[in-house]
Amino acid sequence: MPHANHHTQLSAGEQPSCLLNDAPWQELLALLPADSFEQARLQKAFVRARGLRHPADLLRGILAYVFCLSSFRVLGSWARSMGLCGNGERSWAKRTRQAACWLLWLLQDLLEPDGNEGELTGPSAFAGRIHLVDATHLRTWKRNGESRRLHMSYDLLGKRLEQVLLTDHHVGEGLRHFSFAPGDIVVGDSAYCRRQPLFDQLDAGVDVVVRLHWSNVPLRQPTGEAFDLSAWLASLWEGQGEQIVWTHIGKRRVRFRLLAQRLSEAAAKRAHRKRRSKARKNGSKNQPLTIEVASWLLVLTSLKEEHWSREMVLALYRSRWQIELLFKRLKQLVRMHRLRSSELSSNQAVLAGLLVGWTLMERQASLLREQADASREPEQIRRAPLSNWQVCATLVESLRTMLLGPWTWGQIQEHVEAIVRLWRLHPQARDLQESQVRELFEPVLAALIT
């Protein structure tokens, strides 16, 4: 029976020879779960090797494509010149799609809490976790402007990403996409202010802090009469206030605290511009109460007054900005603002690979912050805290170096005969202009030289 070298696999605990002396990559592998490579086979990501000798090679290629390289063709050129494998662009694209379930498993395992909750603390009676939830649009390459929606949950105390879901743009934001434990607090904007999801979280023992969406959650007074939101806001001469309100579904009534804080003049102008722009886009007209509410920060919460004052609840809602900053770092530092494929399966694989690398980087960032703060006084930490942006930017560039390794022109020249097939263009319906110009002027130039 002939021996198929291109399907040779190594054992789960053995590393490819080309990586044995690659210390930076080995440092990254040491951060992965112990059964990562066994799961690659169980999740059908590495059933047949097809040029790759080990799941570690597959993972390194996918991460290099996600963080460093512009296309699967460039990935094939890099892998061949590094001695990783000789697979071409189509093989890498197929293997990446097949690895989606494995990458999602890796991501889920890495997102499990490790017990280090960071520096922030809540009231003494609070023993849960604070979840900031939001979603963002990621554009695809389709000309019709189709996009994906990425739903994420961020642990405020642990300063880490924790739950991720990718859907198409038809799936709206909602608390149903996430799971929380009793005693936790979930913080969201007005898109998460819907009665049934809020009731479901309260039934599960989870407290909520959301920005009021007055049309989705009609409010009532304790006596059962409709709550006049406009009149109440007009009575707040100091620009702030708190009121006990009720909302209901059928015969069930639930008590909430409604907190109000007037926005600054500049913030109110921005909010009004946003409302007008959204109305023009939807071809609708804003209601008078919508215009009035735009000048206020209205927060609906189930947190008890004896533990959470009005100032603390408003500060807790404002901390939701941390997940917005996370989206900004992801889109700008690792170029997540646009997905390279219009296929959902391919999007899931690429995004899972990106978030696997990002989660590893976040863990390292947490260790670096602790190490840096250990040598500083508390007053210095308070007055001059470390910039999360700069820490992440530094570690992302370092991650790219760890993935690519020393990729030189000499290595490319050494393997040029095998790489050249990746540089050829697909058959064209017409000749390239470069070839046409060369054929046209070649006789003239030859005559001038002679």
N, C-alpha and C positions, 0 to 999 in steps of 0.2 A: 504494500500500500504506500503511495507517495506521501511524503512528509510535507504538510502545509505550514511552512514557516510563518506565513503572514497571519496565521490564526493562533500562534503560540501565546499562551498566557502564563503568567507567573502565579505563584501562590499568593493568598491574601496578605500575608505578612512580609512578602519580599518586594523590594523596590527595583525598578529598572536600573540597569547599569549606568545609563546616561545621567541619572539623577543622584547617584550615590554621593558624589562630591559637591553637590549643589547645596551648600549650607543655607542660603536664604530661603530656598524652596522647602528644604527640610524643616526649617523653623516654622514655616506656615503650616505644613502638614501636621506638626506636633499639636496644633491648636484644634484640630478636627476631632470629632467623636471617635472612640476606639474602634467601633464597628462600621466606620464609614465605607470602607472598600467592600466589605461583605454585603452591605446594603446595596451597593452599586449593582451587584449580581442579582440580589433578591428583587430589586426594583426594575430589572430588565434593562438597565443602562449599559451593562457590560456582559451581555450574553456571549457574544463572539468578539474576539479581539479586533480582527480586520485591520492589522497594521499597528494597533496600539497594544503594548505588552502588559499594561497595568491600569486599573481605574485612576490611579494618581496622574498618569499621563493624560487621560481624558479630562480630568478636572482642571489640570494646569492649562490645557489647550482652551477649554471653555472660558476660564477666568481671563486668560490672555486676550481672547477675542473680545470679551465684555469690557475689560478695563483699558486695553492698550491698542488693539489693532482695529483697522477700519473695515475689514471684510474677511470672509472665509478664505479668499484667495491669498491675502496677506498672511492669514493664519497658517495656511498650508505651506507657504514659503518659509515662514519662521520655524514651523515644526520640522521641516525637512532639513534646514540648515543647522538646527540644534541637535539633530539626531533623534528627535522624539518619535517621528513616524513619517511615512511617505504619503499619507492620505491627501487627497485633493479636496477642493472646496465642497463638492456635493457630499462627499463622505463626512466631512466635518459638520455640515449643516444637518445631515440626517442624524448623526450621533448626538448632536446638541439637542434636537427635538426629542430623541429617545431618552435623554437624560433628565427630562423635565421632572418626572416623579422623584427621582433620586435627589435632585437639587432641592426640590421642595421639602423632602424629608430632612436633608442636611440643614436647611434654613429653619425648619420647625425645631429641630434638636438644638441648634445654636441659640434660638430665641427663648429657650427655657431659662427661667431665672436661676442665677448662680448663688444667690444669697447675699450679694453685696448691693445694698440699697442706696448707696451714695450718701450725700451730705444733707439733703433736704429732709425736714421732719414736719409732721403734722401735729395736731393737738395730742395731748397725752392719751386721750380715749380712742384715738384712731390707730388701728393695727393692720389696716389693709394696704391697698395700692391705689395710686391715682393714675387713671388712664386718660390720656388725651387722644381723641379720635377725630379724624378728618379724612378727606379724600382729595385727590388731584387728578387732572387730566394729563395723559401722555399721548402725544400725537403719533400717528403712524405715517408711513410713506404714501398712503392712498391719496389720490388727488381730490377725492370728495370730502376730505377733511375728517374722515373717521378717526376716532380716538379711543383709547382705553381709559378706564377709571381705576385708579389704584387706591384702595381703602387701607388705612394704616392706623394702628394703635401704638401710642408711645407711653412708656412708663416714666412718669415725671420724676419720681424719687430715685429710680435706678438709672435715669438718664440713658435709656436704651429703647430701641425698637423692639416690639414684642409680638404684634399680630399683623399679618399682611394678606390681602386678597386682591386679585386682579380680575376685573370684569370688563364687559364691553360698556360703551357709553350709555346704553339704555338702562342699565342698572343704577338706581339712585343711591344716595348716601342713606345710611340707616344703622341703628344699633343692632339690628338682627345679624349683621355680618361678623359680630365679635362675641366672645364669651368672657364673662367676668365672674369673680368669686364673691360670695357673700361678704359684706364688709368693705368692699371696694367702692371707689368713687369714679364716675365717668364724667368727663367734661367735653362738651361739644358745642358747635355753633348752632344757629337757628335751623339748619337743615336736619338736625337730630331732634328737634322739638315736635314730636308727634305723640298723641295721647297713648295709643296702644303700646308702642315700644317703651315709652316711659313707664307705663303700668307694669309691663313685663319685667323690667329691671327692678322695680320696687318689690314685686312679688319674689324675685330671686335674692332679695336682701342687698341690692346694690343702690347706692345713692346717686343722684344725678344732679349735674349743674349744666344747664343749657341756656342759650340765649333765646328769649321768648320769640316765637312766631305766632302772633296774636290770632291769625286766621286759622291756623292748624289746632291751636289749643284755646278754645273759648273759655274765658275765666268767669267765675261766679263769686259772689260775696258769701260769707259764712251763713247768711240767712237764706241762700239759694237764689237770690236775684242776680241778674246779669251785672257784671262788674264794669263800671264806666271807666275804661282806661284813660281816655282823653281827659275827663274831668279830674281824675286823680293826678295825672302828670301836671295839669295846670295848677293844682294846689301845692305843688312842691316848690315853694319860693326859694329854698336854699339849693335846689338842683340835685337833691338826693332824698331817698326815702325807702321805706320798707312796708309791705302790706301782706297780710295773710289772705290767700285766695284759694279757691277750690276749682277743680275741673272734674268732669264726669264722662263716663261712657255708659249709656243705659242708666241703670239704677245705682251704679257704683260711683262714689265720690271720693276724691283724694285731695288731701291738703298739701299745699305748696307755699313757699315763701317767694314773693315777688320783690326783687331789689331793683332800684332805679338809680342811675347816675347820669347826670347831664354831660354830654360830650363837650369837648372844647370847641371853639368856633371853627378852627381849621378841620378838626375831625368831623364835625357836623357837615361842613361843606363837602368834604370827600364822600360822606355817606349819601348826601343828596344827589351828588353827581352820579354815584354808582346806581342809585335807584332809578334816576332818569334814563341812564344808559340801558339798564336792563329792561325797562318798560319799552323803550324804542326798539330794542332788539326783538322783544316778544310781540310787538305790535299792540300793546295794551296801554292802559292809563292807570297811574297810581291813584289809590284811594286816599282821601284826606288823612285818615288815621295812619296810613303807611308813611306819608310825608312827615307827619308829626312825630312818629315813633323813631324815625331816622336820626333825630337829634339826641336820642337817648340810648344808653346801654341798659337794657332790661334783661335781667337774669332770673330764671326760674330754677328753684332748687328744692330738694327734699331734705337738706342738711338741717340738723336741729340747732335752734338758737343758743342752747346752753353750751355748745361746743364750738360753733362756727359763727362768729360775729359777721355783720354785714361787710365790714372791710376785708375780712379774711376770705369770704366767699367771692367778692369781686376780684380780689387778688388771685384767687384760685382760677377764676375764669380767664383773667388776663394771662395767666401762665400758659394758656392754650397756644400762645404765640410760639412756644418752643417746638411744636410739631410743624408749624409753618416754616420755621428756620431749618428743620430737618429736611423738609421738601426742597428748600432752596439749596442746601448743601448737596443733596443727592443730584439735583438737576444741573448744578453748575460744576461741582467737583468731579463727578463721574459721568456727566453728559447723559443723564437719564431723561432729559426733557423730550426726547424723541426716540421711539422704538424703531428698529431697523426693518421690521417685517410687519405685514398686515395680518398674518395668521396668528390666532390666539395661542395655539400650542407653542409656536416658536417664541412668541412674546413671553409666555410663562417661563420657558426654559431660560431665556436670556435674563429676564428680570430676577428670577430666583438665583441665578449665578451671580448677578450683580449684588443682590442683597446678602448672599453668603459672604462675599468678600467684604461688604460694608459692615456686617455684624462682627466679623473677626477684627476689623479695624476699630470698631467702637469699643470692643473689649480692651484692645491695646491702648486706646485713648484714655479709658478709665484708669488703667494702671499707671499711665504716664502722669495723669493729673494728680493721682494720689501721691506718686513719688515726688512730683514737683512741689506739691503743697506741704509735704512733710517737713521740708527744710525752710518753710516760711512761717512767719507769725500770723495769727488769726486776723490781725488788723491789716496786714499786707494782703492777705487773701481777699478780704472784703473790699479793700480800696482798689486793688489791681488784680482782678481775677484773670485766669487764663482764658484766652479766646478759643472757644470750641471750633470756630472756623479755621483758625490757623493750625490748631492741633490736627484736625481732620485733613486739611490740605497737605500738611507735611506727611502724614501717614499714607495718604492715597498715592502720592508720588513715590514713596518708599515701596508701597505694595506693587506698583507697576514694575519697579526695578527687580523685586523679588520674583515676579512672575516671568518676565522676559529673560532675565539673566544677561550675560555679556554677549549680545548679538552684534557681530562685527561684519564688515564688508568681506573680510577674508573668509568667514564661514559661508557666506552666500556664494562667493566665487568658487569655493571648494565643491559645492553641491549644485552649481548652476545647471548642469546637464539634466538633473532631476527636477529642478525648480522651473525650468523654462516652459514646461507645459502649462504651468499656472499663469504664466505671463501672456500667453497667446489669447487673442480676442476670439470670441465666438464668430462663426461664419457670418459675414455681412452681406446684406442685399446689394450693396454698392461698394466700390473700391474706396479705401480711405484717401482723403485729400493728400496726405503726405506721400502715398505711393504714386498718385496721379502726377503730382508736381515733380517728383523725382524722375519718373519716366519721361515727362515732357522736357525737362531741362537737361537731362543727362547727356544727350547727343551734342547739345550746344556747348555745354561746359567742357566736354571731351575735346571738341574742335578747338576751343580757345586755348586749352592747355597744350595741344600739339602745335 
